[in-house]
Amino acid sequence: MPTTLPCLWFERDGLAAAERYVSLFPNSSITSVSPGPDGSPLLVGFSLDGREHLILNGGPQHALSPAFSIQVLCEDQAEVDRYWDALLEGGRESECGWLTDRWGVSWQIVPRRLLELQADPDPDRAARAVRAMLGMRRLVVADLEAAADDAPS
């Protein structure tokens, strides 16, 4: 079976970004650094909780965009808050649990509870949770649950 490996094109600073990412996720590490012609890092391999990624410091020809994002499925609100705050540092928040970090990488910080609410057998309950999510920046589990449970009388 072939292996797939996401490769993120950075203008520069890929090593600094990878070092930050591996500091945030358990079971993560820098796996390789390959120098370019000038001796600075060209390719940076890293593992986030056992999943391999690659950064290419390729210059300004291509920019990162939200068309590609990394989703972080979180077990609870504390985990959502921890990853949101850490990855947002120097970046900007967007809607629906998305943010862009200081290097331009888009992240989705998603509580597993949202996926459960979206799959609720009651389609109205699921729709209320989705509507609530659409109005949020950082996702708040308690607010998603309250919206799902708030059936009209």
N, C-alpha and C positions, 0 to 999 in steps of 0.2 A: 504494500500500500504506500503510495507516495505521501510525503509530508508537506503540509502547507505551512507557510511562514509569513506572517504579516511583515511588510517592510515599509517603514515610515520615512518619507523624504523630508529631511530637515535642511534648512539653509546651512546651519552650523549648530554647535552646542548639543549635539546628540548624546555625547558622553555624559554631560551634566544632567540632561533629561533622564537618561537611563539610570544614572545613579540615584536620582530622586525617586523614580518609580520603584526601583528595587528596595529602597528604604521604607516604602509604604506598605508593600504587600509581603505577607509571610512566604517562606520558601522561595525566595526570589534572589537572583544574582546576575551580575555581569558575567557573561560566558565567553566573550571574545572582544577584542579591540584590534582592528586592522588599520594600520596607518596608510594615509594617502601619500602622494608624491612629495608633499612638503613636510611629512612626518606627523601631521596632526591626524586625529582619528577620522577615518573615512567611513568605516563600517563598525557598528557597535552591536554585538549580539547580547541579548539579555533574556532572562526567564522571569516571568511573573507567575508565581505559584505553579511552576512546572510547565507553563506555556511559553514556547519560544517566540521571540520577536526580534526584529532587526531594525536598526536605524541607519540610514545612509545620509551622511553629511554631503549632500550633492550640490549645494549652492542655491541661488535664488530663482532658478528656472521654474520650479514648481512649488506651489504653496499647499499646505495642508488645508483641509476644509471639513465641515461637518458631514460631507458625503461619506466619510469613513470615521467611525467612532469605536471606542473600546467601552464595552458595557461591563459594569461592576455590579454583580448581584449581591446584595447585602442581606444579612440575616435579620437585622433589626435596625431601629432608628439610630442607635448609638453608632453602628457601623456606617450607616448612611452619612451621619454627621461627620464622622472621622474622615472618610474618604472625600466627602464634599469639601470640607474645610482645607484639607491638605492639597488636593488637586486644584482647587480654586485659587490658592495663594499666587498672586501675580497674574491671574487670568481673568475671565469674565463669565458670569453665569448666563444661562439661557433659559428656555422654558422646558417644562416637563422632565426635570431631572437631568438635563444636559448642561454641561459647562465646557469651556475651552480653557486649557491650562496656559501657562505663560509661554509655552513653546508653540502653541497653536493646535495641539492635539485635542480632539473632541472626545469627551467622556460622558457616558450615561451612568448615573449613580441611581440604581434601581433597587428598592426593597423587594424581596421575594414575595412579600405580602401583596404587592400590587399585582403581580402575576396571578396569584390566587384569586384576588377580587375580580380581575378581568375574566377569569375562567369560571366565575360563579354560575351555577345552573340557572339562576334567575337573571335573565337578560337585562331587566330594569336595574337591578342592583349593580351588575357589572357596568352598565352604562353610566350610572351615577358616579361610580369610582373613576371611570375614565374621564368624565366631565371635570371632576375635581382635579385630577392629575393635569389636565390641560390648562388649568388656571394657576398652577404652581410653578415655582422655579425649583428650589430644593423640595424633594418629595417628603411629605410628612405622613407617616403611617397612620397616626391617630386621626388625622384629618381625612385621609382616604377612607378609613373604616367608617368614620362618622358620616361621610357623604354617602357611602354605600348603604348604610343603615337608615338614612333619612328618607324614608318612603313618604310620598305625599299622602295627606289624609283625605 
